[in-house]
Amino acid sequence: MGFLTTFRNTSGGSSPKRTRSKSPGPFSRSQQQQHQQQEDGYLLDRLGGMPMLNSIVNDFVNRSGTDPRLIPFYEGVDYRILSEHQKRFFAMAFTKVPETAHLELVIKKRHQHLFVKGLNESHFDIMVGEHLVGALRDRGFNDAVINEATTIIAPLRKVFEKAAKEASWNGRVPTILNMRSQAITSNS
């Protein structure tokens, strides 16, 4: 049973069980070695290189940007720029992530405004489990390749979960502090 099965139920109902990763964080060195370079080379090479990745990402961005569940997060987005960012990200993820890459910090910083709008791990599941999988499947890739791709990206789900909770909490802190300060001043 591969990781792909954890993304199969994104349309509602109970969430599938997910196992905890033993790695210290997104795209750790051990994950890179385990998932990115098999005997046949990097996943990017097995996908067909950059020409195929360009096609996959263009389809992925189009699917995600037209999904009614995700549209609010794509308002005002220049799809050309987004596609270029996604191509660089997937090219890095499907080859070798530099040790200097601080993906968690980069994702949290670049997506903070989206986390405040409500972006969370359920949206990650839709993007990866439906739209990335669909883009790969429509190009004829088998479940083994799709599982490998989703397994490489999967650790980032924790970043979405954590950042969404932080954004939610940060949004409530001023309200709680204001209520407390109002209560103090009204009792004075």
Rosetta constraint file for C-alpha pairs under 8 A:
AtomPair CA 1 CA 5 HARMONIC 7.07 0.50
AtomPair CA 2 CA 147 HARMONIC 6.08 0.50
AtomPair CA 3 CA 7 HARMONIC 7.54 0.50
AtomPair CA 3 CA 147 HARMONIC 5.77 0.50
AtomPair CA 3 CA 150 HARMONIC 6.88 0.50
AtomPair CA 3 CA 151 HARMONIC 5.89 0.50
AtomPair CA 4 CA 8 HARMONIC 6.90 0.50
AtomPair CA 4 CA 129 HARMONIC 7.24 0.50
AtomPair CA 4 CA 143 HARMONIC 7.79 0.50
AtomPair CA 4 CA 146 HARMONIC 7.17 0.50
AtomPair CA 4 CA 147 HARMONIC 5.08 0.50
AtomPair CA 4 CA 150 HARMONIC 6.50 0.50
AtomPair CA 4 CA 151 HARMONIC 7.59 0.50
AtomPair CA 6 CA 16 HARMONIC 5.71 0.50
AtomPair CA 6 CA 17 HARMONIC 6.92 0.50
AtomPair CA 6 CA 18 HARMONIC 6.49 0.50
AtomPair CA 7 CA 16 HARMONIC 7.64 0.50
AtomPair CA 7 CA 125 HARMONIC 6.09 0.50
AtomPair CA 7 CA 126 HARMONIC 7.83 0.50
AtomPair CA 7 CA 128 HARMONIC 7.59 0.50
AtomPair CA 7 CA 129 HARMONIC 4.52 0.50
AtomPair CA 7 CA 130 HARMONIC 7.48 0.50
AtomPair CA 8 CA 129 HARMONIC 6.41 0.50
AtomPair CA 8 CA 130 HARMONIC 7.72 0.50
AtomPair CA 9 CA 13 HARMONIC 7.39 0.50
AtomPair CA 9 CA 14 HARMONIC 7.77 0.50
AtomPair CA 9 CA 15 HARMONIC 6.66 0.50
AtomPair CA 9 CA 16 HARMONIC 6.79 0.50
AtomPair CA 10 CA 15 HARMONIC 7.63 0.50
AtomPair CA 10 CA 122 HARMONIC 7.47 0.50
AtomPair CA 10 CA 125 HARMONIC 6.42 0.50
AtomPair CA 10 CA 126 HARMONIC 5.94 0.50
AtomPair CA 10 CA 129 HARMONIC 7.28 0.50
AtomPair CA 10 CA 130 HARMONIC 7.62 0.50
AtomPair CA 21 CA 155 HARMONIC 7.61 0.50
AtomPair CA 23 CA 28 HARMONIC 6.33 0.50
AtomPair CA 23 CA 30 HARMONIC 7.36 0.50
AtomPair CA 23 CA 31 HARMONIC 7.30 0.50
AtomPair CA 24 CA 28 HARMONIC 6.62 0.50
AtomPair CA 25 CA 155 HARMONIC 7.02 0.50
AtomPair CA 26 CA 103 HARMONIC 7.04 0.50
AtomPair CA 26 CA 104 HARMONIC 6.94 0.50
AtomPair CA 26 CA 155 HARMONIC 4.84 0.50
AtomPair CA 26 CA 156 HARMONIC 5.56 0.50
AtomPair CA 26 CA 158 HARMONIC 7.97 0.50
AtomPair CA 26 CA 159 HARMONIC 7.80 0.50
AtomPair CA 27 CA 31 HARMONIC 5.82 0.50
AtomPair CA 27 CA 32 HARMONIC 6.20 0.50
AtomPair CA 27 CA 93 HARMONIC 7.93 0.50
AtomPair CA 27 CA 97 HARMONIC 7.22 0.50
AtomPair CA 27 CA 152 HARMONIC 7.28 0.50
AtomPair CA 27 CA 155 HARMONIC 6.76 0.50
AtomPair CA 27 CA 156 HARMONIC 7.99 0.50
AtomPair CA 28 CA 32 HARMONIC 6.35 0.50
AtomPair CA 29 CA 33 HARMONIC 6.29 0.50
AtomPair CA 29 CA 99 HARMONIC 7.82 0.50
AtomPair CA 30 CA 34 HARMONIC 5.99 0.50
AtomPair CA 31 CA 35 HARMONIC 5.68 0.50
AtomPair CA 31 CA 36 HARMONIC 7.47 0.50
AtomPair CA 31 CA 152 HARMONIC 7.45 0.50
AtomPair CA 32 CA 36 HARMONIC 5.09 0.50
AtomPair CA 32 CA 37 HARMONIC 7.21 0.50
AtomPair CA 32 CA 96 HARMONIC 6.71 0.50
AtomPair CA 32 CA 97 HARMONIC 7.30 0.50
AtomPair CA 32 CA 152 HARMONIC 7.78 0.50
AtomPair CA 33 CA 37 HARMONIC 5.93 0.50
AtomPair CA 34 CA 38 HARMONIC 7.49 0.50
AtomPair CA 35 CA 148 HARMONIC 6.55 0.50
AtomPair CA 35 CA 151 HARMONIC 7.42 0.50
AtomPair CA 35 CA 152 HARMONIC 6.32 0.50
AtomPair CA 36 CA 41 HARMONIC 7.89 0.50
AtomPair CA 36 CA 42 HARMONIC 5.42 0.50
AtomPair CA 36 CA 43 HARMONIC 5.87 0.50
AtomPair CA 36 CA 93 HARMONIC 7.87 0.50
AtomPair CA 36 CA 94 HARMONIC 5.97 0.50
AtomPair CA 36 CA 95 HARMONIC 6.02 0.50
AtomPair CA 36 CA 96 HARMONIC 7.18 0.50
AtomPair CA 36 CA 148 HARMONIC 8.00 0.50
AtomPair CA 36 CA 152 HARMONIC 7.24 0.50
AtomPair CA 37 CA 41 HARMONIC 5.14 0.50
AtomPair CA 37 CA 42 HARMONIC 4.55 0.50
AtomPair CA 37 CA 43 HARMONIC 6.77 0.50
AtomPair CA 37 CA 95 HARMONIC 7.38 0.50
AtomPair CA 38 CA 42 HARMONIC 6.55 0.50
AtomPair CA 38 CA 43 HARMONIC 7.84 0.50
AtomPair CA 40 CA 46 HARMONIC 7.30 0.50
AtomPair CA 41 CA 45 HARMONIC 6.62 0.50
AtomPair CA 41 CA 46 HARMONIC 7.13 0.50
AtomPair CA 42 CA 46 HARMONIC 6.59 0.50
AtomPair CA 42 CA 94 HARMONIC 6.45 0.50
AtomPair CA 42 CA 95 HARMONIC 5.28 0.50
AtomPair CA 43 CA 47 HARMONIC 6.06 0.50
AtomPair CA 43 CA 94 HARMONIC 5.25 0.50
AtomPair CA 43 CA 95 HARMONIC 6.51 0.50
AtomPair CA 43 CA 148 HARMONIC 7.91 0.50
AtomPair CA 43 CA 149 HARMONIC 7.56 0.50
AtomPair CA 44 CA 48 HARMONIC 6.59 0.50
AtomPair CA 44 CA 49 HARMONIC 5.32 0.50
AtomPair CA 44 CA 50 HARMONIC 7.42 0.50
AtomPair CA 44 CA 53 HARMONIC 7.41 0.50
AtomPair CA 44 CA 91 HARMONIC 6.56 0.50
AtomPair CA 44 CA 94 HARMONIC 5.08 0.50
AtomPair CA 44 CA 95 HARMONIC 6.08 0.50
AtomPair CA 45 CA 49 HARMONIC 4.74 0.50
AtomPair CA 47 CA 52 HARMONIC 6.55 0.50
AtomPair CA 47 CA 53 HARMONIC 7.16 0.50
AtomPair CA 48 CA 52 HARMONIC 5.29 0.50
AtomPair CA 48 CA 53 HARMONIC 7.28 0.50
AtomPair CA 49 CA 53 HARMONIC 6.24 0.50
AtomPair CA 50 CA 54 HARMONIC 5.86 0.50
AtomPair CA 50 CA 91 HARMONIC 7.57 0.50
AtomPair CA 51 CA 55 HARMONIC 6.59 0.50
AtomPair CA 52 CA 56 HARMONIC 6.18 0.50
AtomPair CA 53 CA 57 HARMONIC 5.98 0.50
AtomPair CA 53 CA 87 HARMONIC 6.96 0.50
AtomPair CA 53 CA 90 HARMONIC 7.84 0.50
AtomPair CA 53 CA 91 HARMONIC 7.55 0.50
AtomPair CA 54 CA 58 HARMONIC 6.04 0.50
AtomPair CA 54 CA 87 HARMONIC 6.45 0.50
AtomPair CA 55 CA 59 HARMONIC 6.24 0.50
AtomPair CA 56 CA 60 HARMONIC 6.02 0.50
AtomPair CA 56 CA 132 HARMONIC 7.75 0.50
AtomPair CA 56 CA 135 HARMONIC 5.55 0.50
AtomPair CA 56 CA 136 HARMONIC 6.46 0.50
AtomPair CA 56 CA 139 HARMONIC 7.90 0.50
AtomPair CA 57 CA 61 HARMONIC 5.95 0.50
AtomPair CA 57 CA 83 HARMONIC 6.54 0.50
AtomPair CA 57 CA 86 HARMONIC 6.69 0.50
AtomPair CA 57 CA 87 HARMONIC 6.19 0.50
AtomPair CA 57 CA 135 HARMONIC 7.80 0.50
AtomPair CA 58 CA 62 HARMONIC 6.14 0.50
AtomPair CA 58 CA 83 HARMONIC 6.25 0.50
AtomPair CA 59 CA 63 HARMONIC 6.04 0.50
AtomPair CA 59 CA 135 HARMONIC 5.88 0.50
AtomPair CA 60 CA 64 HARMONIC 6.06 0.50
AtomPair CA 60 CA 127 HARMONIC 7.92 0.50
AtomPair CA 60 CA 131 HARMONIC 5.50 0.50
AtomPair CA 60 CA 132 HARMONIC 5.51 0.50
AtomPair CA 60 CA 134 HARMONIC 7.90 0.50
AtomPair CA 60 CA 135 HARMONIC 5.77 0.50
AtomPair CA 61 CA 65 HARMONIC 5.84 0.50
AtomPair CA 61 CA 79 HARMONIC 7.50 0.50
AtomPair CA 61 CA 82 HARMONIC 7.77 0.50
AtomPair CA 61 CA 83 HARMONIC 6.51 0.50
AtomPair CA 62 CA 66 HARMONIC 6.16 0.50
AtomPair CA 63 CA 67 HARMONIC 6.19 0.50
AtomPair CA 63 CA 131 HARMONIC 5.91 0.50
AtomPair CA 64 CA 70 HARMONIC 6.41 0.50
AtomPair CA 64 CA 71 HARMONIC 7.69 0.50
AtomPair CA 64 CA 127 HARMONIC 6.13 0.50
AtomPair CA 64 CA 131 HARMONIC 6.27 0.50
AtomPair CA 65 CA 70 HARMONIC 6.48 0.50
AtomPair CA 65 CA 71 HARMONIC 5.66 0.50
AtomPair CA 65 CA 74 HARMONIC 5.97 0.50
AtomPair CA 66 CA 70 HARMONIC 7.33 0.50
AtomPair CA 66 CA 71 HARMONIC 6.11 0.50
AtomPair CA 67 CA 71 HARMONIC 5.94 0.50
AtomPair CA 68 CA 72 HARMONIC 7.90 0.50
AtomPair CA 69 CA 123 HARMONIC 7.78 0.50
AtomPair CA 70 CA 74 HARMONIC 6.97 0.50
AtomPair CA 70 CA 123 HARMONIC 7.05 0.50
AtomPair CA 71 CA 75 HARMONIC 6.62 0.50
AtomPair CA 73 CA 114 HARMONIC 6.21 0.50
AtomPair CA 73 CA 117 HARMONIC 7.61 0.50
AtomPair CA 73 CA 119 HARMONIC 7.38 0.50
AtomPair CA 77 CA 82 HARMONIC 7.27 0.50
AtomPair CA 78 CA 82 HARMONIC 6.23 0.50
AtomPair CA 79 CA 83 HARMONIC 5.86 0.50
AtomPair CA 80 CA 84 HARMONIC 6.38 0.50
AtomPair CA 81 CA 85 HARMONIC 6.33 0.50
AtomPair CA 82 CA 86 HARMONIC 6.12 0.50
AtomPair CA 83 CA 87 HARMONIC 6.04 0.50
AtomPair CA 84 CA 88 HARMONIC 6.33 0.50
AtomPair CA 85 CA 89 HARMONIC 6.18 0.50
AtomPair CA 86 CA 90 HARMONIC 6.04 0.50
AtomPair CA 87 CA 91 HARMONIC 5.93 0.50
AtomPair CA 88 CA 92 HARMONIC 6.15 0.50
AtomPair CA 89 CA 93 HARMONIC 6.07 0.50
AtomPair CA 90 CA 94 HARMONIC 5.82 0.50
AtomPair CA 91 CA 95 HARMONIC 6.22 0.50
AtomPair CA 92 CA 96 HARMONIC 5.72 0.50
AtomPair CA 92 CA 97 HARMONIC 5.45 0.50
AtomPair CA 93 CA 97 HARMONIC 5.90 0.50
AtomPair CA 93 CA 152 HARMONIC 6.99 0.50
AtomPair CA 93 CA 153 HARMONIC 7.37 0.50
AtomPair CA 94 CA 149 HARMONIC 7.42 0.50
AtomPair CA 94 CA 152 HARMONIC 7.45 0.50
AtomPair CA 97 CA 101 HARMONIC 6.82 0.50
AtomPair CA 102 CA 106 HARMONIC 6.19 0.50
AtomPair CA 103 CA 107 HARMONIC 5.89 0.50
AtomPair CA 104 CA 108 HARMONIC 6.06 0.50
AtomPair CA 104 CA 156 HARMONIC 7.60 0.50
AtomPair CA 104 CA 159 HARMONIC 6.05 0.50
AtomPair CA 105 CA 109 HARMONIC 5.99 0.50
AtomPair CA 106 CA 110 HARMONIC 5.99 0.50
AtomPair CA 107 CA 111 HARMONIC 5.79 0.50
AtomPair CA 107 CA 112 HARMONIC 7.98 0.50
AtomPair CA 107 CA 159 HARMONIC 7.66 0.50
AtomPair CA 108 CA 112 HARMONIC 5.49 0.50
AtomPair CA 108 CA 159 HARMONIC 7.37 0.50
AtomPair CA 108 CA 160 HARMONIC 7.86 0.50
AtomPair CA 108 CA 163 HARMONIC 6.21 0.50
AtomPair CA 111 CA 115 HARMONIC 6.26 0.50
AtomPair CA 112 CA 116 HARMONIC 6.26 0.50
AtomPair CA 112 CA 163 HARMONIC 7.62 0.50
AtomPair CA 112 CA 167 HARMONIC 7.45 0.50
AtomPair CA 113 CA 117 HARMONIC 6.42 0.50
AtomPair CA 114 CA 118 HARMONIC 6.41 0.50
AtomPair CA 114 CA 119 HARMONIC 5.45 0.50
AtomPair CA 115 CA 119 HARMONIC 4.47 0.50
AtomPair CA 115 CA 120 HARMONIC 6.51 0.50
AtomPair CA 115 CA 160 HARMONIC 7.96 0.50
AtomPair CA 115 CA 163 HARMONIC 6.56 0.50
AtomPair CA 115 CA 164 HARMONIC 5.11 0.50
AtomPair CA 115 CA 167 HARMONIC 5.89 0.50
AtomPair CA 115 CA 168 HARMONIC 7.91 0.50
AtomPair CA 116 CA 164 HARMONIC 7.23 0.50
AtomPair CA 116 CA 167 HARMONIC 5.23 0.50
AtomPair CA 116 CA 168 HARMONIC 6.68 0.50
AtomPair CA 116 CA 171 HARMONIC 7.43 0.50
AtomPair CA 118 CA 164 HARMONIC 6.86 0.50
AtomPair CA 118 CA 168 HARMONIC 7.88 0.50
AtomPair CA 119 CA 123 HARMONIC 6.30 0.50
AtomPair CA 119 CA 160 HARMONIC 7.60 0.50
AtomPair CA 119 CA 164 HARMONIC 6.41 0.50
AtomPair CA 120 CA 124 HARMONIC 6.61 0.50
AtomPair CA 120 CA 160 HARMONIC 5.30 0.50
AtomPair CA 120 CA 161 HARMONIC 5.64 0.50
AtomPair CA 120 CA 163 HARMONIC 7.65 0.50
AtomPair CA 120 CA 164 HARMONIC 5.15 0.50
AtomPair CA 121 CA 125 HARMONIC 6.20 0.50
AtomPair CA 121 CA 157 HARMONIC 5.78 0.50
AtomPair CA 121 CA 158 HARMONIC 7.44 0.50
AtomPair CA 121 CA 160 HARMONIC 5.13 0.50
AtomPair CA 121 CA 161 HARMONIC 4.94 0.50
AtomPair CA 121 CA 164 HARMONIC 7.71 0.50
AtomPair CA 122 CA 126 HARMONIC 6.45 0.50
AtomPair CA 123 CA 127 HARMONIC 6.17 0.50
AtomPair CA 124 CA 128 HARMONIC 6.01 0.50
AtomPair CA 124 CA 129 HARMONIC 7.89 0.50
AtomPair CA 124 CA 157 HARMONIC 6.32 0.50
AtomPair CA 124 CA 160 HARMONIC 7.07 0.50
AtomPair CA 125 CA 129 HARMONIC 5.15 0.50
AtomPair CA 125 CA 130 HARMONIC 7.37 0.50
AtomPair CA 125 CA 157 HARMONIC 7.72 0.50
AtomPair CA 126 CA 130 HARMONIC 5.19 0.50
AtomPair CA 126 CA 131 HARMONIC 6.65 0.50
AtomPair CA 127 CA 131 HARMONIC 5.00 0.50
AtomPair CA 127 CA 132 HARMONIC 6.23 0.50
AtomPair CA 128 CA 132 HARMONIC 4.78 0.50
AtomPair CA 128 CA 133 HARMONIC 6.33 0.50
AtomPair CA 128 CA 150 HARMONIC 6.85 0.50
AtomPair CA 128 CA 153 HARMONIC 7.94 0.50
AtomPair CA 129 CA 133 HARMONIC 5.64 0.50
AtomPair CA 129 CA 134 HARMONIC 7.98 0.50
AtomPair CA 129 CA 150 HARMONIC 7.70 0.50
AtomPair CA 130 CA 134 HARMONIC 5.68 0.50
AtomPair CA 131 CA 135 HARMONIC 6.03 0.50
AtomPair CA 132 CA 136 HARMONIC 6.23 0.50
AtomPair CA 133 CA 137 HARMONIC 5.93 0.50
AtomPair CA 133 CA 146 HARMONIC 6.37 0.50
AtomPair CA 133 CA 150 HARMONIC 7.72 0.50
AtomPair CA 134 CA 138 HARMONIC 5.91 0.50
AtomPair CA 135 CA 139 HARMONIC 6.60 0.50
AtomPair CA 136 CA 140 HARMONIC 6.76 0.50
AtomPair CA 136 CA 141 HARMONIC 5.70 0.50
AtomPair CA 136 CA 146 HARMONIC 6.65 0.50
AtomPair CA 137 CA 141 HARMONIC 5.20 0.50
AtomPair CA 137 CA 142 HARMONIC 6.88 0.50
AtomPair CA 137 CA 146 HARMONIC 7.50 0.50
AtomPair CA 141 CA 145 HARMONIC 6.21 0.50
AtomPair CA 141 CA 146 HARMONIC 6.65 0.50
AtomPair CA 142 CA 146 HARMONIC 6.28 0.50
AtomPair CA 143 CA 147 HARMONIC 5.75 0.50
AtomPair CA 144 CA 148 HARMONIC 6.21 0.50
AtomPair CA 145 CA 149 HARMONIC 6.25 0.50
AtomPair CA 146 CA 150 HARMONIC 6.17 0.50
AtomPair CA 147 CA 151 HARMONIC 5.87 0.50
AtomPair CA 148 CA 152 HARMONIC 6.25 0.50
AtomPair CA 149 CA 153 HARMONIC 6.50 0.50
AtomPair CA 150 CA 154 HARMONIC 5.69 0.50
AtomPair CA 151 CA 155 HARMONIC 7.53 0.50
AtomPair CA 153 CA 157 HARMONIC 7.83 0.50
AtomPair CA 155 CA 159 HARMONIC 7.62 0.50
AtomPair CA 156 CA 160 HARMONIC 6.63 0.50
AtomPair CA 157 CA 161 HARMONIC 6.24 0.50
AtomPair CA 158 CA 162 HARMONIC 5.99 0.50
AtomPair CA 159 CA 163 HARMONIC 5.88 0.50
AtomPair CA 160 CA 164 HARMONIC 5.90 0.50
AtomPair CA 161 CA 165 HARMONIC 6.33 0.50
AtomPair CA 162 CA 166 HARMONIC 6.19 0.50
AtomPair CA 163 CA 167 HARMONIC 6.01 0.50
AtomPair CA 164 CA 168 HARMONIC 6.05 0.50
AtomPair CA 165 CA 169 HARMONIC 6.06 0.50
AtomPair CA 166 CA 170 HARMONIC 5.93 0.50
AtomPair CA 167 CA 171 HARMONIC 6.05 0.50
AtomPair CA 168 CA 172 HARMONIC 6.57 0.50
AtomPair CA 169 CA 173 HARMONIC 6.27 0.50
AtomPair CA 170 CA 174 HARMONIC 7.55 0.50
AtomPair CA 171 CA 175 HARMONIC 7.68 0.50
AtomPair CA 172 CA 176 HARMONIC 6.23 0.50
AtomPair CA 173 CA 177 HARMONIC 6.06 0.50
AtomPair CA 174 CA 178 HARMONIC 5.81 0.50
AtomPair CA 175 CA 179 HARMONIC 6.05 0.50
AtomPair CA 176 CA 180 HARMONIC 6.17 0.50
AtomPair CA 177 CA 181 HARMONIC 6.04 0.50
AtomPair CA 178 CA 182 HARMONIC 5.95 0.50
AtomPair CA 179 CA 183 HARMONIC 6.10 0.50
AtomPair CA 180 CA 184 HARMONIC 6.23 0.50
AtomPair CA 181 CA 185 HARMONIC 6.16 0.50
AtomPair CA 182 CA 186 HARMONIC 5.95 0.50
AtomPair CA 183 CA 187 HARMONIC 6.17 0.50
AtomPair CA 184 CA 188 HARMONIC 6.41 0.50
